Amino acid sequence: MTADRTRVTDEPRSATGREWEVFVRADADAPLKHVGSVTAGTADTAHEHASSLFDWVARSIWVCPADETQRYTTGGVDGGRSA
C-alpha cells in the first residue's frame, strides 16, 4: 500500500539570498543523501558553503535550488500548509 503524500508548500526561507538544498554521496556506490540547506546567491557560492560544512563526509556534493525542488510528505512537517 502506498502512503498518501501531499506537496509541501514552498515559502521563502531567507530574505538575504537563495536557498539551496544540499545532497552528499559518501562514496561512489552510495546513494545521495539530503543533509541540509545553505543560503547563497549563486550555485558556486552554495557549493563553497556546503563544502565547508560537509566535505569531511562527502565524496560528492550536489546543490539544488530549493525553490525548484518539490517536496512531498506523508506527515505534518509543514505545519499543515500543504497544497
N, C-alpha and C positions, 0 to 999 in steps of 0.2 A: 504494500500500500504506500503510495506517495503522499508525503505531507503537503498540506496546502501552504503555499508561500505567498506572501504579499510583498509588493515592492515597497522599499523604504524610500520615503521622500527625501530629496536632497535639498538641504538648506546650506547656504554659505557658512563655513566654519571659521573663516578668517576674513577680517577686513583689510589685512595688510599684504595679502598675496594669495596665490592659487594653492589649493590643497592637492597633494599628491599621495596616492596610496602606494605603499612600499611592499614589494614581494621579494623574498630571497629564496635561493636554492643553495643548500648546504654543500652538495656535491653534484657531479654530473648526472647521476642516476636518481637524484631526489626530486620530488615534486616541488613546485613553487609553493611557498607558504606566506600568507599575509602576516606582516609583523607590525604594521602601524601606518602612520602617515606623517608627512612633513609639509611645511609651508614654504613655498619658494616661488619666485617669479618665472623661472624657466625650468625645463626638464634637466638641463645640465646642473643648475644650482640645486635642484631637488636631489639629484644623484649624489652630489657632493655631501649634502646634509645626511642622506640615507647612508652613505658610505662611512661617514664619521660615527654613525650610531650602530651599524650592523655589519661592517666589513669583517670583523673578527669572527663572525659566524657564517658568512656567506661566500660561496664561490661566485654566484651571480646575483646581481641586484637589479630589479625592474622597478621603474616608477611609472605610474599611470595617473593621468589627471582624474581626480576624484569626481569632478562634475561630468566625466564621460564614462564612469564606472557605475554600472547599475547593480544595486544590492537588493536581494530578496531574503526574507526571513520567515521562519515558522513561529518565532517568538515575538515578544513585545519590546525588542531592544530600542525601538524608535519612539517609545512613549505613546504609541497609538496614532502616530502621524502617517500611517501607511496610505498609499494612494490606491 
